Amino acid sequence: MKIINPLLTNNILSILPRGYDSNVAVTVVLTDDDTREITNVTPSQISYISNDMLMTVQTPSLIEGDRLSFEVKQIDEIIFRGTILVTQFNNTNYTINNDEFIVDTDTDSDSMKVYE
């Protein structure tokens, strides 16, 4: 899952694609999970670090808490598929289930977390 900030016009998506040709144009297809609205975005900048592809994409107007599915395509071939969560929270441990469960650490001395 990727996290993007709704306050930024441009966000960076870092992906590890199945395979890609750096000479072929890339398109990011965003699908809103609630409305099923599809938006095609062409990255304004693409860079490569090792096998990772870093894409700077201009994100449409999004609202905190939105969830999107996305595909990265070269011509008609899907080279990556994933999920995006829209949030201002900038923490790599943040999940879509954040604050959904209560962690009980008082009754257990083990490092295992018990969710209630």
DSSP file (Angstrom, degrees, kcal/mol; ACC not computed):
  #  RESIDUE AA STRUCTURE BP1 BP2  ACC     N-H-->O    O-->H-N    N-H-->O    O-->H-N    TCO  KAPPA ALPHA  PHI   PSI    X-CA   Y-CA   Z-CA
    1    1 A M              0   0    0      0, 0.0     2,-0.3     0, 0.0    83,-0.2   0.000 360.0 360.0 360.0 138.1    0.0    0.0    0.0
    2    2 A K  E     -a   84   0A   0     81,-3.0    83,-2.7    11,-0.0     2,-0.5  -0.817 360.0-145.1-107.2 148.3    1.2    3.5   -0.9
    3    3 A I  E     -a   85   0A   0     -2,-0.3     2,-0.3    81,-0.2    83,-0.2  -0.958  16.5-176.4-115.8 129.9    0.4    6.6    1.1
    4    4 A I  E     -a   86   0A   0     81,-2.0    83,-2.3    -2,-0.5     7,-0.1  -0.943  24.9-122.6-124.9 152.0   -0.1   10.0   -0.6
    5    5 A N    >   -     0   0    0     -2,-0.3     3,-1.0    81,-0.2    83,-0.2  -0.783   7.7-152.8 -95.1 125.7   -0.7   13.4    0.9
    6    6 A P  T 3  S+     0   0    0      0, 0.0    56,-0.3     0, 0.0    -1,-0.1   0.683  93.7  62.5 -70.9 -15.9   -3.9   15.2   -0.2
    7    7 A L  T 3  S+     0   0    0     80,-0.1     2,-0.3    54,-0.1    81,-0.0   0.665  91.4  79.3 -82.3 -16.3   -2.3   18.6    0.6
    8    8 A L    <   -     0   0    0     -3,-1.0    51,-0.1     1,-0.1     3,-0.1  -0.708  64.7-154.2 -94.8 143.0    0.4   18.1   -2.1
    9    9 A T  S    S+     0   0    0     -2,-0.3    50,-1.9     1,-0.2     2,-0.4   0.868  88.0  39.4 -78.1 -38.9   -0.2   18.7   -5.8
   10   10 A N  E    S-E   58   0B   0     48,-0.2     2,-0.3    46,-0.0    48,-0.2  -0.945  70.9-176.2-115.0 132.6    2.6   16.3   -6.7
   11   11 A N  E     -E   57   0B   0     46,-2.5    46,-3.0    -2,-0.4     2,-0.6  -0.914  22.7-126.6-123.6 152.9    3.3   13.0   -4.9
   12   12 A I  E     -E   56   0B   0     -2,-0.3     2,-0.6    44,-0.2    44,-0.2  -0.885  18.0-163.0-103.3 124.3    6.1   10.5   -5.4
   13   13 A L  E     -E   55   0B   0     42,-3.0    42,-2.8    -2,-0.6     2,-0.6  -0.928   3.7-162.0-104.1 123.5    5.1    6.8   -5.9
   14   14 A S  E     +E   54   0B   0     -2,-0.6     2,-0.3    40,-0.2    40,-0.2  -0.928  20.6 166.8-106.4 122.6    7.9    4.4   -5.4
   15   15 A I  E     -E   53   0B   0     38,-2.6    38,-3.0    -2,-0.6    65,-0.0  -0.904  39.2-139.3-133.1 160.0    7.2    1.0   -7.0
   16   16 A L        -     0   0    0     -2,-0.3    36,-0.1    36,-0.2    -2,-0.0  -0.867  36.8-154.9-115.3  91.7    9.1   -2.2   -7.8
   17   17 A P        -     0   0    0      0, 0.0    63,-0.2     0, 0.0     3,-0.2  -0.193  23.5-119.1 -71.5 160.7    7.6   -3.1  -11.2
   18   18 A R  S    S-     0   0    0     61,-2.9     2,-0.3     1,-0.3    62,-0.1   0.847  88.5 -37.8 -63.2 -35.2    7.4   -6.6  -12.7
   19   19 A G        -     0   0    0     60,-0.3     2,-0.3     2,-0.0    -1,-0.3  -0.818  68.2-175.9 174.4 146.7    9.5   -5.4  -15.6
   20   20 A Y        -     0   0    0     -2,-0.3     2,-0.6    -3,-0.2    54,-0.0  -0.993  27.0-129.6-156.3 158.6    9.8   -2.2  -17.6
   21   21 A D    >   -     0   0    0     -2,-0.3     3,-2.0     1,-0.1    -2,-0.0  -0.967  17.1-151.6-110.8 117.0   11.4   -0.6  -20.6
   22   22 A S  T 3  S+     0   0    0     -2,-0.6    -1,-0.1     1,-0.3     4,-0.1   0.602  94.7  59.7 -67.7  -9.2   12.8    2.8  -19.6
   23   23 A N  T 3  S+     0   0    0      2,-0.1     2,-0.4    -3,-0.0    -1,-0.3   0.460  91.2  83.0 -95.2  -1.9   12.3    4.1  -23.1
   24   24 A V  S <  S-     0   0    0     -3,-2.0    -3,-0.1     1,-0.1     0, 0.0  -0.849  86.9-106.6-107.5 138.7    8.6    3.5  -23.2
   25   25 A A        -     0   0    0     -2,-0.4    50,-0.5     1,-0.1     2,-0.4  -0.232  31.2-142.3 -62.3 149.0    6.0    6.0  -21.7
   26   26 A V        -     0   0    0     48,-0.2     2,-0.4    17,-0.1    48,-0.2  -0.909  12.7-167.5-116.1 140.8    4.3    5.1  -18.4
   27   27 A T  E     -B   73   0A   0     46,-2.4    46,-3.2    -2,-0.4     2,-0.5  -0.991  10.6-149.2-126.9 137.6    0.7    5.8  -17.5
   28   28 A V  E     -BC  72  41A   0     13,-3.4    13,-3.1    -2,-0.4     2,-0.7  -0.933  10.2-158.4-106.1 123.4   -0.8    5.6  -13.9
   29   29 A V  E     -BC  71  40A   0     42,-3.1    42,-1.9    -2,-0.5     2,-0.4  -0.905   7.9-164.2-105.7 113.7   -4.5    4.6  -13.9
   30   30 A L  E     -BC  70  39A   0      9,-3.2     9,-2.8    -2,-0.7     2,-0.5  -0.836   4.4-170.7 -99.5 131.6   -6.2    5.6  -10.6
   31   31 A T  E     -BC  69  38A   0     38,-3.1    38,-2.8    -2,-0.4     2,-0.3  -0.978  21.5-132.6-124.6 118.7   -9.5    4.0   -9.7
   32   32 A D  E  >  -B   68   0A   0      5,-2.4     4,-2.0    -2,-0.5    36,-0.2  -0.536  12.2-145.6 -68.3 126.2  -11.5    5.4   -6.7
   33   33 A D  T  4 S+     0   0    0     34,-2.3    -1,-0.2    -2,-0.3    35,-0.1   0.773  94.5  41.4 -67.2 -26.2  -12.6    2.4   -4.7
   34   34 A D  T  4 S+     0   0    0     33,-0.4    -1,-0.2     1,-0.1    34,-0.1   0.927 129.0  23.1 -86.2 -50.5  -16.0    4.1   -3.7
   35   35 A T  T  4 S-     0   0    0      2,-0.1    -2,-0.2     1,-0.0     3,-0.1   0.609  90.4-133.9 -94.7 -13.0  -17.1    5.8   -6.9
   36   36 A R     <  +     0   0    0     -4,-2.0     2,-0.3     1,-0.2    -3,-0.1   0.658  48.6 159.2  64.3  17.8  -15.2    3.6   -9.4
   37   37 A E        -     0   0    0     -5,-0.1    -5,-2.4    -6,-0.0     2,-0.4  -0.547  30.9-144.3 -71.5 134.2  -14.2    6.8  -11.2
   38   38 A I  E     -C   31   0A   0     -2,-0.3     2,-0.4    -7,-0.2    -7,-0.2  -0.868  17.5-176.1-107.9 132.7  -11.0    6.3  -13.3
   39   39 A T  E     -C   30   0A   0     -9,-2.8    -9,-3.2    -2,-0.4     2,-0.5  -0.995  13.9-149.6-127.9 127.3   -8.3    8.9  -13.8
   40   40 A N  E     -C   29   0A   0     -2,-0.4     2,-0.4   -11,-0.2   -11,-0.2  -0.839  18.2-174.5 -96.2 130.7   -5.3    8.5  -16.1
   41   41 A V  E     -C   28   0A   0    -13,-3.1   -13,-3.4    -2,-0.5    18,-0.0  -0.985  16.9-150.8-128.2 133.6   -2.2   10.3  -15.0
   42   42 A T        -     0   0    0     -2,-0.4    16,-0.3   -15,-0.2   -15,-0.2  -0.916  31.4-116.6-100.7 123.8    1.1   10.7  -16.8
   43   43 A P        -     0   0    0      0, 0.0    14,-0.2     0, 0.0   -17,-0.1  -0.306  12.7-149.4 -59.4 138.1    4.1   11.0  -14.4
   44   44 A S  S    S+     0   0    0     12,-2.5     2,-0.3     1,-0.3    13,-0.1   0.730  83.2  17.1 -79.9 -22.4    5.9   14.4  -14.7
   45   45 A Q  E     -F   56   0B   0     11,-1.0    11,-2.8     2,-0.0     2,-0.4  -0.987  63.4-169.7-150.6 139.5    9.2   12.8  -13.7
   46   46 A I  E     +F   55   0B   0     -2,-0.3     2,-0.3     9,-0.2     9,-0.2  -0.998  12.1 171.2-130.6 130.6   10.5    9.2  -13.6
   47   47 A S  E     -F   54   0B   0      7,-2.5     7,-3.1    -2,-0.4     2,-0.4  -0.916  20.9-137.5-133.0 163.4   13.7    8.2  -11.9
   48   48 A Y  E     -F   53   0B   0     -2,-0.3     2,-0.5     5,-0.2     5,-0.2  -0.978  13.8-177.0-127.3 131.3   15.3    4.8  -11.1
   49   49 A I  E >  S-F   52   0B   0      3,-2.0     3,-2.5    -2,-0.4     2,-0.3  -0.962  72.1 -50.8-126.2 112.3   17.1    3.7   -8.0
   50   50 A S  T 3  S-     0   0    0     -2,-0.5     0, 0.0     1,-0.3     0, 0.0  -0.464 123.1 -24.0  56.9-121.0   18.4    0.2   -8.3
   51   51 A N  T 3  S+     0   0    0     -2,-0.3    -1,-0.3    -3,-0.1     2,-0.2   0.456 117.2 104.5 -96.1  -2.3   15.3   -1.8   -9.4
   52   52 A D  E <   - F   0  49B   0     -3,-2.5    -3,-2.0   -36,-0.1     2,-0.5  -0.558  60.0-147.3 -83.4 143.0   12.8    0.8   -8.0
   53   53 A M  E     -EF  15  48B   0    -38,-3.0   -38,-2.6    -2,-0.2     2,-0.6  -0.951   9.5-161.1-108.2 124.0   10.9    3.2  -10.2
   54   54 A L  E     -EF  14  47B   0     -7,-3.1    -7,-2.5    -2,-0.5     2,-0.5  -0.931  11.0-172.9-107.7 120.1   10.1    6.6   -8.6
   55   55 A M  E     -EF  13  46B   0    -42,-2.8   -42,-3.0    -2,-0.6     2,-0.7  -0.948  18.6-149.4-118.5 129.2    7.3    8.5  -10.3
   56   56 A T  E     -EF  12  45B   0    -11,-2.8   -12,-2.5    -2,-0.5   -11,-1.0  -0.870  28.1-176.6 -93.2 116.4    6.3   12.1   -9.6
   57   57 A V  E     -E   11   0B   0    -46,-3.0   -46,-2.5    -2,-0.7     2,-0.8  -0.927  30.1-129.1-120.5 139.8    2.5   12.2  -10.3
   58   58 A Q  E     -E   10   0B   0     -2,-0.4   -48,-0.2   -16,-0.3   -49,-0.1  -0.773  34.6-147.2 -83.5 112.2    0.1   15.1  -10.2
   59   59 A T        -     0   0    0    -50,-1.9     3,-0.1    -2,-0.8   -18,-0.0  -0.578   9.3-120.2 -86.5 142.0   -2.7   13.8   -8.1
   60   60 A P        -     0   0    0      0, 0.0     2,-0.4     0, 0.0    -1,-0.1  -0.177  55.2 -65.2 -67.5 171.7   -6.3   14.8   -8.6
   61   61 A S        -     0   0    0    -54,-0.0     2,-0.3     1,-0.0   -54,-0.1  -0.461  69.1-179.8 -63.6 117.7   -8.2   16.5   -5.8
   62   62 A L        -     0   0    0     -2,-0.4     2,-0.4   -56,-0.3    -3,-0.0  -0.838  21.1-133.8-122.2 157.4   -8.4   13.9   -3.1
   63   63 A I    >   -     0   0    0     -2,-0.3     3,-2.4     1,-0.1    23,-0.2  -0.872  36.7 -90.9-113.4 143.3  -10.0   13.8    0.3
   64   64 A E  T 3  S+     0   0    0     -2,-0.4    23,-0.2     1,-0.3    -1,-0.1  -0.248 114.2  24.8 -49.0 129.4   -8.4   12.5    3.5
   65   65 A G  T 3  S+     0   0    0     21,-3.3    -1,-0.3     1,-0.3    22,-0.1   0.300  85.5 141.8  94.7  -9.1   -9.3    8.8    3.9
   66   66 A D    <   -     0   0    0     -3,-2.4    20,-2.6    20,-0.2     2,-0.4  -0.328  37.3-152.2 -62.5 147.2   -9.9    8.1    0.2
   67   67 A R  E     - D   0  85A   0     18,-0.2   -34,-2.3    16,-0.0   -33,-0.4  -0.989  14.8-177.0-123.3 134.5   -8.7    4.7   -1.0
   68   68 A L  E     -BD  32  84A   0     16,-2.6    16,-3.3    -2,-0.4     2,-0.4  -0.948  21.2-142.5-129.3 147.4   -7.7    4.1   -4.6
   69   69 A S  E     -BD  31  83A   0    -38,-2.8   -38,-3.1    -2,-0.4     2,-0.4  -0.840  28.8-169.4 -97.8 147.1   -6.6    1.2   -6.6
   70   70 A F  E     -BD  30  82A   0     12,-2.6    12,-2.6    -2,-0.4     2,-0.4  -0.995  17.1-165.0-142.6 151.0   -3.9    1.9   -9.1
   71   71 A E  E     -BD  29  81A   0    -42,-1.9   -42,-3.1    -2,-0.4     2,-0.6  -0.986  12.8-147.6-128.3 140.2   -2.2    0.3  -12.1
   72   72 A V  E     -BD  28  80A   0      8,-2.8     7,-2.9    -2,-0.4     8,-1.2  -0.947  27.4-172.5-107.2 124.7    1.1    1.4  -13.7
   73   73 A K  E     -BD  27  78A   0    -46,-3.2   -46,-2.4    -2,-0.6     2,-0.5  -0.886  27.7-161.5-122.7 147.8    1.0    0.6  -17.4
   74   74 A Q  E >  S- D   0  77A   0      3,-2.4     3,-2.3    -2,-0.3     2,-0.5  -0.977  81.6 -44.3-121.7 114.2    3.4    0.7  -20.3
   75   75 A I  T 3  S-     0   0    0    -50,-0.5   -48,-0.1    -2,-0.5    -2,-0.0  -0.543 125.3 -28.4  57.9-113.2    1.3    0.6  -23.5
   76   76 A D  T 3  S+     0   0    0     -2,-0.5     2,-0.5    -3,-0.1    -1,-0.3   0.351 116.3 102.8-109.3   4.7   -1.2   -2.1  -22.6
   77   77 A E  E <   - D   0  74A   0     -3,-2.3    -3,-2.4     2,-0.0     2,-0.6  -0.776  66.5-137.9 -95.0 127.6    1.0   -4.1  -20.2
   78   78 A I  E     + D   0  73A   0     -2,-0.5    -5,-0.2    -5,-0.2     3,-0.1  -0.729  24.4 174.5 -82.0 121.2    0.4   -3.7  -16.5
   79   79 A I  E     +     0   0A   0     -7,-2.9   -61,-2.9    -2,-0.6     2,-0.3   0.554  67.7  13.5-104.5 -11.3    3.8   -3.5  -14.8
   80   80 A F  E     - D   0  72A   0     -8,-1.2    -8,-2.8   -63,-0.2     2,-0.4  -0.954  57.2-171.3-160.9 145.2    2.5   -2.8  -11.2
   81   81 A R  E     + D   0  71A   0     -2,-0.3     2,-0.3   -10,-0.2   -10,-0.2  -0.998  26.7 133.4-137.4 137.0   -0.8   -2.9   -9.4
   82   82 A G  E     - D   0  70A   0    -12,-2.6   -12,-2.6    -2,-0.4     2,-0.4  -0.894  45.1 -94.0-162.3-169.0   -1.4   -1.6   -5.9
   83   83 A T  E     - D   0  69A   0     -2,-0.3   -81,-3.0   -14,-0.2     2,-0.4  -0.947  24.3-154.6-126.0 143.5   -3.5    0.4   -3.4
   84   84 A I  E     -aD   2  68A   0    -16,-3.3   -16,-2.6    -2,-0.4     2,-0.5  -0.967   0.8-161.3-120.0 135.4   -3.2    4.0   -2.3
   85   85 A L  E     -aD   3  67A   0    -83,-2.7   -81,-2.0    -2,-0.4     2,-0.7  -0.970  15.9-141.0-111.8 130.2   -4.4    5.5    1.0
   86   86 A V  E     +a    4   0A   0    -20,-2.6   -21,-3.3    -2,-0.5     2,-0.3  -0.821  43.7 134.2 -94.9 115.4   -4.9    9.3    1.0
   87   87 A T        -     0   0    0    -83,-2.3   -80,-0.1    -2,-0.7    -2,-0.1  -0.990  57.2-139.0-158.1 151.7   -3.7   10.7    4.4
   88   88 A Q  S    S+     0   0    0     -2,-0.3     2,-0.3   -83,-0.2   -83,-0.1   0.615  76.0 109.2 -82.5 -15.0   -1.7   13.6    5.8
   89   89 A F        -     0   0    0      1,-0.1     2,-0.8    -3,-0.0    -2,-0.1  -0.483  56.2-161.8 -67.4 121.2   -0.3   11.1    8.4
   90   90 A N        +     0   0    0     -2,-0.3     2,-0.4     3,-0.0    -1,-0.1  -0.648  42.5 119.4-110.2  75.2    3.3   10.5    7.4
   91   91 A N    >   -     0   0    0     -2,-0.8     3,-1.6     1,-0.1    -2,-0.0  -0.994  57.0-144.6-140.2 129.9    4.3    7.3    9.2
   92   92 A T  T 3  S+     0   0    0     -2,-0.4    -1,-0.1     1,-0.3    -2,-0.0   0.673 101.9  58.9 -69.1 -15.4    5.4    4.1    7.5
   93   93 A N  T 3  S+     0   0    0      2,-0.1    -1,-0.3    -3,-0.0     2,-0.2   0.443  79.0 116.0 -90.8  -0.2    3.6    2.1   10.2
   94   94 A Y    <   -     0   0    0     -3,-1.6     2,-0.3    -5,-0.1    -3,-0.0  -0.476  43.7-178.2 -71.1 136.3    0.2    3.7    9.3
   95   95 A T    >   -     0   0    0     -2,-0.2     3,-1.6     1,-0.0    -2,-0.1  -0.826  43.8-106.4-129.0 169.4   -2.3    1.2    8.0
   96   96 A I  T 3  S+     0   0    0     -2,-0.3    -2,-0.0     1,-0.3    -1,-0.0   0.687 122.1  55.0 -69.2 -15.9   -5.9    1.4    6.7
   97   97 A N  T >> S+     0   0    0      2,-0.0     3,-2.2     3,-0.0     4,-0.5   0.202  78.0 145.4 -97.9  13.8   -6.9   -0.3   10.0
   98   98 A N  T <4 S+     0   0    0     -3,-1.6    -4,-0.1     1,-0.3     0, 0.0  -0.295  75.3   2.8 -57.9 132.6   -5.2    2.4   12.1
   99   99 A D  T 34 S+     0   0    0      2,-0.2    -1,-0.3     1,-0.1     3,-0.0   0.587 100.6 110.3  65.7  14.1   -7.2    3.1   15.3
  100  100 A E  T <4 S+     0   0    0     -3,-2.2     2,-0.3     1,-0.1    -2,-0.1   0.765  76.7  40.6 -84.1 -27.8   -9.7    0.4   14.5
  101  101 A F  S  < S-     0   0    0     -4,-0.5     2,-0.5    15,-0.0    -2,-0.2  -0.862  77.6-126.5-123.4 154.5   -8.6   -1.9   17.3
  102  102 A I        -     0   0    0     -2,-0.3    14,-1.7    -3,-0.0     2,-0.6  -0.875  22.1-141.4 -99.5 129.0   -7.5   -1.4   20.9
  103  103 A V  E     -G  115   0C   0     -2,-0.5     2,-0.9    12,-0.2    12,-0.2  -0.821   9.0-153.4 -94.2 120.4   -4.1   -2.9   21.7
  104  104 A D  E     +G  114   0C   0     10,-2.4    10,-0.6    -2,-0.6     4,-0.0  -0.820  32.1 152.9 -95.6 104.1   -4.1   -4.5   25.2
  105  105 A T        +     0   0    0     -2,-0.9     3,-0.2     8,-0.1    -1,-0.2   0.481  58.6  74.7-106.8  -6.3   -0.6   -4.4   26.5
  106  106 A D  S    S+     0   0    0      1,-0.2    -1,-0.1     3,-0.0    -2,-0.1   0.837  98.1  42.4 -76.6 -33.2   -1.4   -4.3   30.3
  107  107 A T  S    S+     0   0    0      1,-0.1     2,-0.5     2,-0.0    -1,-0.2   0.450 107.9  63.5 -96.2  -0.2   -2.4   -8.0   30.7
  108  108 A D        -     0   0    0     -3,-0.2    -1,-0.1     1,-0.1     6,-0.1  -0.982  50.8-170.9-131.4 126.7    0.3   -9.6   28.6
  109  109 A S        +     0   0    0     -2,-0.5    -1,-0.1     2,-0.0     2,-0.0   0.570  65.1  94.2 -89.8  -9.6    4.0   -9.5   29.3
  110  110 A D  S    S-     0   0    0      2,-0.1    -2,-0.1     1,-0.1     0, 0.0  -0.310  86.4-117.8 -75.5 165.5    4.9  -11.1   25.9
  111  111 A S  S    S+     0   0    0      2,-0.1     2,-0.2    -2,-0.0    -1,-0.1   0.525  83.2 108.8 -81.3  -3.7    5.7   -8.9   22.9
  112  112 A M        -     0   0    0      1,-0.1     2,-0.3    -7,-0.0    -2,-0.1  -0.547  69.2-130.4 -75.0 136.5    2.7  -10.3   21.1
  113  113 A K        -     0   0    0     -2,-0.2     2,-0.6   -10,-0.0    -8,-0.1  -0.696  12.1-151.6 -89.7 138.2   -0.2   -7.8   20.7
  114  114 A V  E     -G  104   0C   0    -10,-0.6   -10,-2.4    -2,-0.3     2,-0.4  -0.948  10.4-155.3-110.3 120.4   -3.7   -8.7   21.6
  115  115 A Y  E      G  103   0C   0     -2,-0.6   -12,-0.2   -12,-0.2   -14,-0.0  -0.799 360.0 360.0 -98.4 135.6   -6.4   -6.9   19.7
  116  116 A E              0   0    0    -14,-1.7    -1,-0.1    -2,-0.4   -13,-0.1   0.370 360.0 360.0-113.7 360.0   -9.9   -6.5   21.2
